[in-house]
Amino acid sequence: MKFIKKFVRDTKAATAIEYGLIAALIAVAGIAAMGAVGNSVTNTFNKVNNGLSTTSTTTP
């Protein structure tokens, strides 16, 4: 019975789980943000590439 009372009063495990969940949420948000930035950079490079391709074919 003492073990159960001690286990219920112990908050270290709960704190560790909370920190783990917070870290996981930050990681998911970071991955989503990096994916959006990556798509934006890809689109920008594609626009530049298309502009250079168009310019190089029209200029002798």
mmCIF file as Biopython writes it, N, C-alpha, C and O atoms, coordinates in Angstrom:
data_model
#
loop_
_atom_site.group_PDB
_atom_site.id
_atom_site.type_symbol
_atom_site.label_atom_id
_atom_site.label_alt_id
_atom_site.label_comp_id
_atom_site.label_asym_id
_atom_site.label_entity_id
_atom_site.label_seq_id
_atom_site.pdbx_PDB_ins_code
_atom_site.Cartn_x
_atom_site.Cartn_y
_atom_site.Cartn_z
_atom_site.occupancy
_atom_site.B_iso_or_equiv
_atom_site.auth_seq_id
_atom_site.auth_asym_id
_atom_site.pdbx_PDB_model_num
ATOM 1   N N  . MET A ? 1  ? 0.820  -1.188 0.000   1.0 0.0 1  A 1 
ATOM 2   C CA . MET A ? 1  ? 0.000  0.000  0.000   1.0 0.0 1  A 1 
ATOM 3   C C  . MET A ? 1  ? 0.865  1.253  0.000   1.0 0.0 1  A 1 
ATOM 4   O O  . MET A ? 1  ? 0.508  2.249  -0.630  1.0 0.0 1  A 1 
ATOM 5   N N  . LYS A ? 2  ? 2.008  1.217  0.705   1.0 0.0 2  A 1 
ATOM 6   C CA . LYS A ? 2  ? 2.901  2.368  0.732   1.0 0.0 2  A 1 
ATOM 7   C C  . LYS A ? 2  ? 3.442  2.663  -0.663  1.0 0.0 2  A 1 
ATOM 8   O O  . LYS A ? 2  ? 3.603  3.822  -1.045  1.0 0.0 2  A 1 
ATOM 9   N N  . PHE A ? 3  ? 3.718  1.605  -1.418  1.0 0.0 3  A 1 
ATOM 10  C CA . PHE A ? 3  ? 4.245  1.780  -2.761  1.0 0.0 3  A 1 
ATOM 11  C C  . PHE A ? 3  ? 3.245  2.541  -3.648  1.0 0.0 3  A 1 
ATOM 12  O O  . PHE A ? 3  ? 3.636  3.429  -4.406  1.0 0.0 3  A 1 
ATOM 13  N N  . ILE A ? 4  ? 1.988  2.197  -3.551  1.0 0.0 4  A 1 
ATOM 14  C CA . ILE A ? 4  ? 0.955  2.849  -4.374  1.0 0.0 4  A 1 
ATOM 15  C C  . ILE A ? 4  ? 0.821  4.317  -3.980  1.0 0.0 4  A 1 
ATOM 16  O O  . ILE A ? 4  ? 0.719  5.180  -4.852  1.0 0.0 4  A 1 
ATOM 17  N N  . LYS A ? 5  ? 0.819  4.614  -2.680  1.0 0.0 5  A 1 
ATOM 18  C CA . LYS A ? 5  ? 0.720  6.005  -2.238  1.0 0.0 5  A 1 
ATOM 19  C C  . LYS A ? 5  ? 1.933  6.812  -2.719  1.0 0.0 5  A 1 
ATOM 20  O O  . LYS A ? 5  ? 1.802  7.950  -3.170  1.0 0.0 5  A 1 
ATOM 21  N N  . LYS A ? 6  ? 3.099  6.201  -2.613  1.0 0.0 6  A 1 
ATOM 22  C CA . LYS A ? 6  ? 4.312  6.883  -3.062  1.0 0.0 6  A 1 
ATOM 23  C C  . LYS A ? 6  ? 4.274  7.095  -4.576  1.0 0.0 6  A 1 
ATOM 24  O O  . LYS A ? 6  ? 4.681  8.149  -5.064  1.0 0.0 6  A 1 
ATOM 25  N N  . PHE A ? 7  ? 3.795  6.110  -5.310  1.0 0.0 7  A 1 
ATOM 26  C CA . PHE A ? 7  ? 3.710  6.204  -6.760  1.0 0.0 7  A 1 
ATOM 27  C C  . PHE A ? 7  ? 2.731  7.296  -7.187  1.0 0.0 7  A 1 
ATOM 28  O O  . PHE A ? 7  ? 3.002  8.014  -8.150  1.0 0.0 7  A 1 
ATOM 29  N N  . VAL A ? 8  ? 1.618  7.436  -6.504  1.0 0.0 8  A 1 
ATOM 30  C CA . VAL A ? 8  ? 0.618  8.453  -6.832  1.0 0.0 8  A 1 
ATOM 31  C C  . VAL A ? 8  ? 1.163  9.847  -6.553  1.0 0.0 8  A 1 
ATOM 32  O O  . VAL A ? 8  ? 0.875  10.781 -7.301  1.0 0.0 8  A 1 
ATOM 33  N N  . ARG A ? 9  ? 1.941  10.002 -5.494  1.0 0.0 9  A 1 
ATOM 34  C CA . ARG A ? 9  ? 2.505  11.318 -5.140  1.0 0.0 9  A 1 
ATOM 35  C C  . ARG A ? 9  ? 3.687  11.716 -6.016  1.0 0.0 9  A 1 
ATOM 36  O O  . ARG A ? 9  ? 4.044  12.893 -6.073  1.0 0.0 9  A 1 
ATOM 37  N N  . ASP A ? 10 ? 4.298  10.749 -6.700  1.0 0.0 10 A 1 
ATOM 38  C CA . ASP A ? 10 ? 5.476  11.036 -7.525  1.0 0.0 10 A 1 
ATOM 39  C C  . ASP A ? 10 ? 5.042  11.742 -8.808  1.0 0.0 10 A 1 
ATOM 40  O O  . ASP A ? 10 ? 4.273  11.193 -9.597  1.0 0.0 10 A 1 
ATOM 41  N N  . THR A ? 11 ? 5.540  12.967 -9.012  1.0 0.0 11 A 1 
ATOM 42  C CA . THR A ? 11 ? 5.165  13.745 -10.200 1.0 0.0 11 A 1 
ATOM 43  C C  . THR A ? 11 ? 6.295  13.823 -11.221 1.0 0.0 11 A 1 
ATOM 44  O O  . THR A ? 11 ? 6.133  14.458 -12.263 1.0 0.0 11 A 1 
ATOM 45  N N  . LYS A ? 12 ? 7.418  13.202 -10.953 1.0 0.0 12 A 1 
ATOM 46  C CA . LYS A ? 12 ? 8.543  13.264 -11.883 1.0 0.0 12 A 1 
ATOM 47  C C  . LYS A ? 12 ? 8.204  12.603 -13.215 1.0 0.0 12 A 1 
ATOM 48  O O  . LYS A ? 12 ? 8.563  13.128 -14.269 1.0 0.0 12 A 1 
ATOM 49  N N  . ALA A ? 13 ? 7.528  11.479 -13.187 1.0 0.0 13 A 1 
ATOM 50  C CA . ALA A ? 13 ? 7.186  10.779 -14.421 1.0 0.0 13 A 1 
ATOM 51  C C  . ALA A ? 13 ? 6.205  11.602 -15.245 1.0 0.0 13 A 1 
ATOM 52  O O  . ALA A ? 13 ? 6.330  11.671 -16.468 1.0 0.0 13 A 1 
ATOM 53  N N  . ALA A ? 14 ? 5.239  12.222 -14.597 1.0 0.0 14 A 1 
ATOM 54  C CA . ALA A ? 14 ? 4.275  13.051 -15.313 1.0 0.0 14 A 1 
ATOM 55  C C  . ALA A ? 14 ? 4.972  14.238 -15.962 1.0 0.0 14 A 1 
ATOM 56  O O  . ALA A ? 14 ? 4.651  14.604 -17.092 1.0 0.0 14 A 1 
ATOM 57  N N  . THR A ? 15 ? 5.916  14.836 -15.262 1.0 0.0 15 A 1 
ATOM 58  C CA . THR A ? 15 ? 6.643  15.965 -15.812 1.0 0.0 15 A 1 
ATOM 59  C C  . THR A ? 15 ? 7.466  15.535 -17.020 1.0 0.0 15 A 1 
ATOM 60  O O  . THR A ? 15 ? 7.522  16.255 -18.017 1.0 0.0 15 A 1 
ATOM 61  N N  . ALA A ? 16 ? 8.092  14.394 -16.945 1.0 0.0 16 A 1 
ATOM 62  C CA . ALA A ? 16 ? 8.889  13.892 -18.066 1.0 0.0 16 A 1 
ATOM 63  C C  . ALA A ? 16 ? 8.006  13.635 -19.287 1.0 0.0 16 A 1 
ATOM 64  O O  . ALA A ? 16 ? 8.395  13.942 -20.414 1.0 0.0 16 A 1 
ATOM 65  N N  . ILE A ? 17 ? 6.838  13.081 -19.067 1.0 0.0 17 A 1 
ATOM 66  C CA . ILE A ? 17 ? 5.903  12.837 -20.171 1.0 0.0 17 A 1 
ATOM 67  C C  . ILE A ? 17 ? 5.450  14.153 -20.779 1.0 0.0 17 A 1 
ATOM 68  O O  . ILE A ? 17 ? 5.364  14.271 -22.001 1.0 0.0 17 A 1 
ATOM 69  N N  . GLU A ? 18 ? 5.160  15.142 -19.949 1.0 0.0 18 A 1 
ATOM 70  C CA . GLU A ? 18 ? 4.745  16.453 -20.458 1.0 0.0 18 A 1 
ATOM 71  C C  . GLU A ? 18 ? 5.846  17.087 -21.286 1.0 0.0 18 A 1 
ATOM 72  O O  . GLU A ? 18 ? 5.576  17.634 -22.355 1.0 0.0 18 A 1 
ATOM 73  N N  . TYR A ? 19 ? 7.079  17.023 -20.813 1.0 0.0 19 A 1 
ATOM 74  C CA . TYR A ? 19 ? 8.196  17.569 -21.587 1.0 0.0 19 A 1 
ATOM 75  C C  . TYR A ? 19 ? 8.354  16.826 -22.912 1.0 0.0 19 A 1 
ATOM 76  O O  . TYR A ? 19 ? 8.653  17.436 -23.939 1.0 0.0 19 A 1 
ATOM 77  N N  . GLY A ? 20 ? 8.157  15.535 -22.886 1.0 0.0 20 A 1 
ATOM 78  C CA . GLY A ? 20 ? 8.230  14.753 -24.119 1.0 0.0 20 A 1 
ATOM 79  C C  . GLY A ? 20 ? 7.153  15.153 -25.120 1.0 0.0 20 A 1 
ATOM 80  O O  . GLY A ? 20 ? 7.423  15.258 -26.316 1.0 0.0 20 A 1 
ATOM 81  N N  . LEU A ? 21 ? 5.940  15.373 -24.638 1.0 0.0 21 A 1 
ATOM 82  C CA . LEU A ? 21 ? 4.851  15.810 -25.514 1.0 0.0 21 A 1 
ATOM 83  C C  . LEU A ? 21 ? 5.117  17.197 -26.080 1.0 0.0 21 A 1 
ATOM 84  O O  . LEU A ? 21 ? 4.854  17.453 -27.255 1.0 0.0 21 A 1 
ATOM 85  N N  . ILE A ? 22 ? 5.633  18.083 -25.256 1.0 0.0 22 A 1 
ATOM 86  C CA . ILE A ? 22 ? 5.955  19.434 -25.727 1.0 0.0 22 A 1 
ATOM 87  C C  . ILE A ? 22 ? 7.040  19.360 -26.801 1.0 0.0 22 A 1 
ATOM 88  O O  . ILE A ? 22 ? 6.937  20.031 -27.828 1.0 0.0 22 A 1 
ATOM 89  N N  . ALA A ? 23 ? 8.062  18.563 -26.578 1.0 0.0 23 A 1 
ATOM 90  C CA . ALA A ? 23 ? 9.137  18.416 -27.565 1.0 0.0 23 A 1 
ATOM 91  C C  . ALA A ? 23 ? 8.598  17.837 -28.872 1.0 0.0 23 A 1 
ATOM 92  O O  . ALA A ? 23 ? 9.006  18.260 -29.953 1.0 0.0 23 A 1 
ATOM 93  N N  . ALA A ? 24 ? 7.690  16.879 -28.778 1.0 0.0 24 A 1 
ATOM 94  C CA . ALA A ? 24 ? 7.099  16.288 -29.982 1.0 0.0 24 A 1 
ATOM 95  C C  . ALA A ? 24 ? 6.280  17.317 -30.747 1.0 0.0 24 A 1 
ATOM 96  O O  . ALA A ? 24 ? 6.348  17.370 -31.975 1.0 0.0 24 A 1 
ATOM 97  N N  . LEU A ? 25 ? 5.508  18.131 -30.042 1.0 0.0 25 A 1 
ATOM 98  C CA . LEU A ? 25 ? 4.715  19.166 -30.708 1.0 0.0 25 A 1 
ATOM 99  C C  . LEU A ? 25 ? 5.603  20.208 -31.375 1.0 0.0 25 A 1 
ATOM 100 O O  . LEU A ? 25 ? 5.304  20.664 -32.479 1.0 0.0 25 A 1 
ATOM 101 N N  . ILE A ? 26 ? 6.680  20.582 -30.719 1.0 0.0 26 A 1 
ATOM 102 C CA . ILE A ? 26 ? 7.618  21.538 -31.316 1.0 0.0 26 A 1 
ATOM 103 C C  . ILE A ? 26 ? 8.247  20.936 -32.565 1.0 0.0 26 A 1 
ATOM 104 O O  . ILE A ? 26 ? 8.415  21.628 -33.569 1.0 0.0 26 A 1 
ATOM 105 N N  . ALA A ? 27 ? 8.595  19.664 -32.513 1.0 0.0 27 A 1 
ATOM 106 C CA . ALA A ? 27 ? 9.189  19.002 -33.678 1.0 0.0 27 A 1 
ATOM 107 C C  . ALA A ? 27 ? 8.209  18.955 -34.846 1.0 0.0 27 A 1 
ATOM 108 O O  . ALA A ? 27 ? 8.593  19.210 -35.987 1.0 0.0 27 A 1 
ATOM 109 N N  . VAL A ? 28 ? 6.960  18.636 -34.572 1.0 0.0 28 A 1 
ATOM 110 C CA . VAL A ? 28 ? 5.948  18.591 -35.637 1.0 0.0 28 A 1 
ATOM 111 C C  . VAL A ? 28 ? 5.746  19.978 -36.241 1.0 0.0 28 A 1 
ATOM 112 O O  . VAL A ? 28 ? 5.657  20.117 -37.461 1.0 0.0 28 A 1 
ATOM 113 N N  . ALA A ? 29 ? 5.674  20.999 -35.398 1.0 0.0 29 A 1 
ATOM 114 C CA . ALA A ? 29 ? 5.515  22.363 -35.906 1.0 0.0 29 A 1 
ATOM 115 C C  . ALA A ? 29 ? 6.731  22.782 -36.732 1.0 0.0 29 A 1 
ATOM 116 O O  . ALA A ? 29 ? 6.582  23.431 -37.767 1.0 0.0 29 A 1 
ATOM 117 N N  . GLY A ? 30 ? 7.919  22.419 -36.285 1.0 0.0 30 A 1 
ATOM 118 C CA . GLY A ? 30 ? 9.133  22.741 -37.027 1.0 0.0 30 A 1 
ATOM 119 C C  . GLY A ? 30 ? 9.173  22.055 -38.378 1.0 0.0 30 A 1 
ATOM 120 O O  . GLY A ? 30 ? 9.556  22.668 -39.375 1.0 0.0 30 A 1 
ATOM 121 N N  . ILE A ? 31 ? 8.787  20.807 -38.422 1.0 0.0 31 A 1 
ATOM 122 C CA . ILE A ? 31 ? 8.771  20.063 -39.687 1.0 0.0 31 A 1 
ATOM 123 C C  . ILE A ? 31 ? 7.771  20.692 -40.651 1.0 0.0 31 A 1 
ATOM 124 O O  . ILE A ? 31 ? 8.064  20.834 -41.838 1.0 0.0 31 A 1 
ATOM 125 N N  . ALA A ? 32 ? 6.602  21.066 -40.157 1.0 0.0 32 A 1 
ATOM 126 C CA . ALA A ? 32 ? 5.598  21.696 -41.014 1.0 0.0 32 A 1 
ATOM 127 C C  . ALA A ? 32 ? 6.094  23.033 -41.540 1.0 0.0 32 A 1 
ATOM 128 O O  . ALA A ? 32 ? 5.913  23.342 -42.718 1.0 0.0 32 A 1 
ATOM 129 N N  . ALA A ? 33 ? 6.716  23.824 -40.681 1.0 0.0 33 A 1 
ATOM 130 C CA . ALA A ? 33 ? 7.224  25.130 -41.109 1.0 0.0 33 A 1 
ATOM 131 C C  . ALA A ? 33 ? 8.346  24.967 -42.124 1.0 0.0 33 A 1 
ATOM 132 O O  . ALA A ? 33 ? 8.397  25.702 -43.110 1.0 0.0 33 A 1 
ATOM 133 N N  . MET A ? 34 ? 9.240  24.022 -41.897 1.0 0.0 34 A 1 
ATOM 134 C CA . MET A ? 34 ? 10.340 23.807 -42.839 1.0 0.0 34 A 1 
ATOM 135 C C  . MET A ? 34 ? 9.828  23.297 -44.176 1.0 0.0 34 A 1 
ATOM 136 O O  . MET A ? 34 ? 10.380 23.633 -45.224 1.0 0.0 34 A 1 
ATOM 137 N N  . GLY A ? 35 ? 8.788  22.498 -44.145 1.0 0.0 35 A 1 
ATOM 138 C CA . GLY A ? 35 ? 8.188  22.030 -45.395 1.0 0.0 35 A 1 
ATOM 139 C C  . GLY A ? 35 ? 7.602  23.179 -46.191 1.0 0.0 35 A 1 
ATOM 140 O O  . GLY A ? 35 ? 7.761  23.235 -47.410 1.0 0.0 35 A 1 
ATOM 141 N N  . ALA A ? 36 ? 6.926  24.095 -45.518 1.0 0.0 36 A 1 
ATOM 142 C CA . ALA A ? 36 ? 6.350  25.260 -46.195 1.0 0.0 36 A 1 
ATOM 143 C C  . ALA A ? 36 ? 7.446  26.157 -46.765 1.0 0.0 36 A 1 
ATOM 144 O O  . ALA A ? 36 ? 7.333  26.636 -47.893 1.0 0.0 36 A 1 
ATOM 145 N N  . VAL A ? 37 ? 8.485  26.383 -46.002 1.0 0.0 37 A 1 
ATOM 146 C CA . VAL A ? 37 ? 9.597  27.211 -46.482 1.0 0.0 37 A 1 
ATOM 147 C C  . VAL A ? 37 ? 10.286 26.522 -47.656 1.0 0.0 37 A 1 
ATOM 148 O O  . VAL A ? 37 ? 10.664 27.180 -48.625 1.0 0.0 37 A 1 
ATOM 149 N N  . GLY A ? 38 ? 10.450 25.224 -47.576 1.0 0.0 38 A 1 
ATOM 150 C CA . GLY A ? 38 ? 11.065 24.472 -48.672 1.0 0.0 38 A 1 
ATOM 151 C C  . GLY A ? 38 ? 10.276 24.591 -49.958 1.0 0.0 38 A 1 
ATOM 152 O O  . GLY A ? 38 ? 10.853 24.768 -51.030 1.0 0.0 38 A 1 
ATOM 153 N N  . ASN A ? 39 ? 8.948  24.494 -49.858 1.0 0.0 39 A 1 
ATOM 154 C CA . ASN A ? 39 ? 8.107  24.644 -51.047 1.0 0.0 39 A 1 
ATOM 155 C C  . ASN A ? 39 ? 8.225  26.050 -51.618 1.0 0.0 39 A 1 
ATOM 156 O O  . ASN A ? 39 ? 8.268  26.222 -52.836 1.0 0.0 39 A 1 
ATOM 157 N N  . SER A ? 40 ? 8.277  27.033 -50.773 1.0 0.0 40 A 1 
ATOM 158 C CA . SER A ? 40 ? 8.401  28.418 -51.221 1.0 0.0 40 A 1 
ATOM 159 C C  . SER A ? 40 ? 9.730  28.638 -51.933 1.0 0.0 40 A 1 
ATOM 160 O O  . SER A ? 40 ? 9.776  29.284 -52.980 1.0 0.0 40 A 1 
ATOM 161 N N  . VAL A ? 41 ? 10.803 28.109 -51.372 1.0 0.0 41 A 1 
ATOM 162 C CA . VAL A ? 41 ? 12.127 28.252 -51.988 1.0 0.0 41 A 1 
ATOM 163 C C  . VAL A ? 41 ? 12.159 27.520 -53.333 1.0 0.0 41 A 1 
ATOM 164 O O  . VAL A ? 41 ? 12.718 28.031 -54.304 1.0 0.0 41 A 1 
ATOM 165 N N  . THR A ? 42 ? 11.573 26.347 -53.392 1.0 0.0 42 A 1 
ATOM 166 C CA . THR A ? 42 ? 11.519 25.593 -54.648 1.0 0.0 42 A 1 
ATOM 167 C C  . THR A ? 42 ? 10.779 26.383 -55.717 1.0 0.0 42 A 1 
ATOM 168 O O  . THR A ? 42 ? 11.228 26.461 -56.861 1.0 0.0 42 A 1 
ATOM 169 N N  . ASN A ? 43 ? 9.642  26.971 -55.343 1.0 0.0 43 A 1 
ATOM 170 C CA . ASN A ? 43 ? 8.882  27.775 -56.299 1.0 0.0 43 A 1 
ATOM 171 C C  . ASN A ? 43 ? 9.695  28.973 -56.778 1.0 0.0 43 A 1 
ATOM 172 O O  . ASN A ? 43 ? 9.662  29.305 -57.963 1.0 0.0 43 A 1 
ATOM 173 N N  . THR A ? 44 ? 10.408 29.611 -55.893 1.0 0.0 44 A 1 
ATOM 174 C CA . THR A ? 44 ? 11.237 30.767 -56.267 1.0 0.0 44 A 1 
ATOM 175 C C  . THR A ? 44 ? 12.326 30.352 -57.238 1.0 0.0 44 A 1 
ATOM 176 O O  . THR A ? 44 ? 12.539 31.033 -58.241 1.0 0.0 44 A 1 
ATOM 177 N N  . PHE A ? 45 ? 13.023 29.252 -56.969 1.0 0.0 45 A 1 
ATOM 178 C CA . PHE A ? 45 ? 14.072 28.785 -57.868 1.0 0.0 45 A 1 
ATOM 179 C C  . PHE A ? 45 ? 13.500 28.375 -59.226 1.0 0.0 45 A 1 
ATOM 180 O O  . PHE A ? 45 ? 14.131 28.598 -60.260 1.0 0.0 45 A 1 
ATOM 181 N N  . ASN A ? 46 ? 12.314 27.781 -59.225 1.0 0.0 46 A 1 
ATOM 182 C CA . ASN A ? 46 ? 11.688 27.405 -60.492 1.0 0.0 46 A 1 
ATOM 183 C C  . ASN A ? 46 ? 11.339 28.646 -61.319 1.0 0.0 46 A 1 
ATOM 184 O O  . ASN A ? 46 ? 11.518 28.645 -62.536 1.0 0.0 46 A 1 
ATOM 185 N N  . LYS A ? 47 ? 10.843 29.704 -60.668 1.0 0.0 47 A 1 
ATOM 186 C CA . LYS A ? 47 ? 10.536 30.954 -61.378 1.0 0.0 47 A 1 
ATOM 187 C C  . LYS A ? 47 ? 11.805 31.556 -61.965 1.0 0.0 47 A 1 
ATOM 188 O O  . LYS A ? 47 ? 11.801 32.017 -63.107 1.0 0.0 47 A 1 
ATOM 189 N N  . VAL A ? 48 ? 12.883 31.557 -61.200 1.0 0.0 48 A 1 
ATOM 190 C CA . VAL A ? 48 ? 14.157 32.090 -61.694 1.0 0.0 48 A 1 
ATOM 191 C C  . VAL A ? 48 ? 14.651 31.245 -62.862 1.0 0.0 48 A 1 
ATOM 192 O O  . VAL A ? 48 ? 15.097 31.790 -63.872 1.0 0.0 48 A 1 
ATOM 193 N N  . ASN A ? 49 ? 14.577 29.939 -62.740 1.0 0.0 49 A 1 
ATOM 194 C CA . ASN A ? 49 ? 15.016 29.038 -63.808 1.0 0.0 49 A 1 
ATOM 195 C C  . ASN A ? 49 ? 14.203 29.272 -65.076 1.0 0.0 49 A 1 
ATOM 196 O O  . ASN A ? 49 ? 14.763 29.341 -66.170 1.0 0.0 49 A 1 
ATOM 197 N N  . ASN A ? 50 ? 12.893 29.393 -64.934 1.0 0.0 50 A 1 
ATOM 198 C CA . ASN A ? 50 ? 12.038 29.630 -66.092 1.0 0.0 50 A 1 
ATOM 199 C C  . ASN A ? 50 ? 12.354 30.980 -66.734 1.0 0.0 50 A 1 
ATOM 200 O O  . ASN A ? 50 ? 12.372 31.099 -67.959 1.0 0.0 50 A 1 
ATOM 201 N N  . GLY A ? 51 ? 12.603 31.994 -65.908 1.0 0.0 51 A 1 
ATOM 202 C CA . GLY A ? 51 ? 12.963 33.311 -66.427 1.0 0.0 51 A 1 
ATOM 203 C C  . GLY A ? 51 ? 14.271 33.279 -67.173 1.0 0.0 51 A 1 
ATOM 204 O O  . GLY A ? 51 ? 14.397 33.891 -68.234 1.0 0.0 51 A 1 
ATOM 205 N N  . LEU A ? 52 ? 15.255 32.570 -66.634 1.0 0.0 52 A 1 
ATOM 206 C CA . LEU A ? 52 ? 16.544 32.462 -67.305 1.0 0.0 52 A 1 
ATOM 207 C C  . LEU A ? 52 ? 16.438 31.650 -68.587 1.0 0.0 52 A 1 
ATOM 208 O O  . LEU A ? 52 ? 17.092 31.974 -69.578 1.0 0.0 52 A 1 
ATOM 209 N N  . SER A ? 53 ? 15.641 30.622 -68.583 1.0 0.0 53 A 1 
ATOM 210 C CA . SER A ? 53 ? 15.459 29.806 -69.778 1.0 0.0 53 A 1 
ATOM 211 C C  . SER A ? 53 ? 14.784 30.601 -70.883 1.0 0.0 53 A 1 
ATOM 212 O O  . SER A ? 53 ? 15.170 30.505 -72.049 1.0 0.0 53 A 1 
ATOM 213 N N  . THR A ? 54 ? 13.784 31.381 -70.521 1.0 0.0 54 A 1 
ATOM 214 C CA . THR A ? 54 ? 13.079 32.209 -71.490 1.0 0.0 54 A 1 
ATOM 215 C C  . THR A ? 54 ? 13.999 33.273 -72.053 1.0 0.0 54 A 1 
ATOM 216 O O  . THR A ? 54 ? 14.000 33.524 -73.258 1.0 0.0 54 A 1 
ATOM 217 N N  . THR A ? 55 ? 14.780 33.898 -71.191 1.0 0.0 55 A 1 
ATOM 218 C CA . THR A ? 55 ? 15.712 34.942 -71.617 1.0 0.0 55 A 1 
ATOM 219 C C  . THR A ? 55 ? 16.804 34.387 -72.509 1.0 0.0 55 A 1 
ATOM 220 O O  . THR A ? 55 ? 17.171 35.024 -73.495 1.0 0.0 55 A 1 
ATOM 221 N N  . SER A ? 56 ? 17.325 33.231 -72.193 1.0 0.0 56 A 1 
ATOM 222 C CA . SER A ? 56 ? 18.433 32.668 -72.966 1.0 0.0 56 A 1 
ATOM 223 C C  . SER A ? 56 ? 17.965 32.191 -74.347 1.0 0.0 56 A 1 
ATOM 224 O O  . SER A ? 56 ? 18.765 32.181 -75.283 1.0 0.0 56 A 1 
ATOM 225 N N  . THR A ? 57 ? 16.713 31.801 -74.500 1.0 0.0 57 A 1 
ATOM 226 C CA . THR A ? 57 ? 16.231 31.347 -75.809 1.0 0.0 57 A 1 
ATOM 227 C C  . THR A ? 57 ? 15.837 32.519 -76.695 1.0 0.0 57 A 1 
ATOM 228 O O  . THR A ? 57 ? 15.860 32.384 -77.918 1.0 0.0 57 A 1 
ATOM 229 N N  . THR A ? 58 ? 15.475 33.666 -76.123 1.0 0.0 58 A 1 
ATOM 230 C CA . THR A ? 58 ? 15.090 34.814 -76.936 1.0 0.0 58 A 1 
ATOM 231 C C  . THR A ? 58 ? 16.271 35.701 -77.280 1.0 0.0 58 A 1 
ATOM 232 O O  . THR A ? 58 ? 16.199 36.463 -78.244 1.0 0.0 58 A 1 
ATOM 233 N N  . THR A ? 59 ? 17.340 35.628 -76.532 1.0 0.0 59 A 1 
ATOM 234 C CA . THR A ? 59 ? 18.528 36.446 -76.788 1.0 0.0 59 A 1 
ATOM 235 C C  . THR A ? 59 ? 19.501 35.664 -77.659 1.0 0.0 59 A 1 
ATOM 236 O O  . THR A ? 59 ? 19.811 34.514 -77.346 1.0 0.0 59 A 1 
ATOM 237 N N  . PRO A ? 60 ? 19.994 36.260 -78.751 1.0 0.0 60 A 1 
ATOM 238 C CA . PRO A ? 60 ? 20.902 35.514 -79.637 1.0 0.0 60 A 1 
ATOM 239 C C  . PRO A ? 60 ? 22.233 35.218 -79.015 1.0 0.0 60 A 1 
ATOM 240 O O  . PRO A ? 60 ? 23.088 34.599 -79.649 1.0 0.0 60 A 1 
#
